[in-house]
């Protein structure tokens, strides 16, 4: 099971707001959910900083990472432990 999670740092608040966007059986479905939330945030006009991750349910390690200040997306290479940019 894979969880898509959104974090938003609201200006003037301490620490980010963490919101689970849903749990999916397939990792690609969780990534699609995170990408959808990212597109929605981009069109909201918010000045806050947000980022999205996909991780195995309950894990502390993310498989997918994207943020609101960059068009780049990253995945974690489990062999090397390094983030690798996703190129479309």
N, C-alpha and C positions, 0 to 999 in steps of 0.2 A: 504494500500500500504506500502511496506517495501523497504527500501533503503539499499544497500550494499555500504560501504564507505571504502576506503583505505587511510591511513595516512602514509607518509614516512618522517622521519627525515633524511635529507641529511647532511652528515658530512660537516661542514663549513657553513651551512646555518642557519638562525635564524627561528625557528618555523617549523612545519611540513607542507608538501604539502598534501592537502586534495583533493581526487579524488572520485567522485561518480562513482561506478561501475555499476549502474543501479537500476531501481525501478521495483519491482515485486509485483504482487497481493498476492502471497503466501510467507510467511516468510521462509519456507523451501527452496524455489527457491533463495531467497536472500542469505541465509546461504550457499547454494551450490556455488553461485557466489563468495562470500567472500573466501570460502575454495579453490576454483580454483585459485583465485588471490594469495592466500597464497602459494600454491604449486608452482606456476609460479615464485614468488619472491624467494622462497627457492632454486630453481634451477638456479637462475640468478647469484649467487655468490656475490651479493652485500653485502658490509659491513655496509650499512645503516640500521637503525632500522625502522621497519614497523609494523603497526597493522591494524586490520580490524574489523569493527563493522557492525551490522545490527540493524537498528532502524526503527521505524515507520517514514514515510516520514515527514521531518520537525521537528522531535522530538530531544530533547537534551539528552534523555535517551536511552542507547543502550540495545537491547535485546540479543545480541550475541557479544562476544569479543574474539579475538585471536591475538597473536603477533608473530613476527619473531624469538624471542629468547627463545621460549618455545613451547613444543608440546601440551600444555594444551589449552582448549577452555572453555569459561565460558558463562553462561546465567544468566539473572537477575531474581531472584525470586521476583515477584511483591508484594507478601504478606509480605515478610520480608525486601525487599529492599537490600538483600545481593546477591553477586555473588556466583554462584554455579558451580563447575567444571562439565563439560560434560564428562561422561565416556562412552567409546564406547565398 
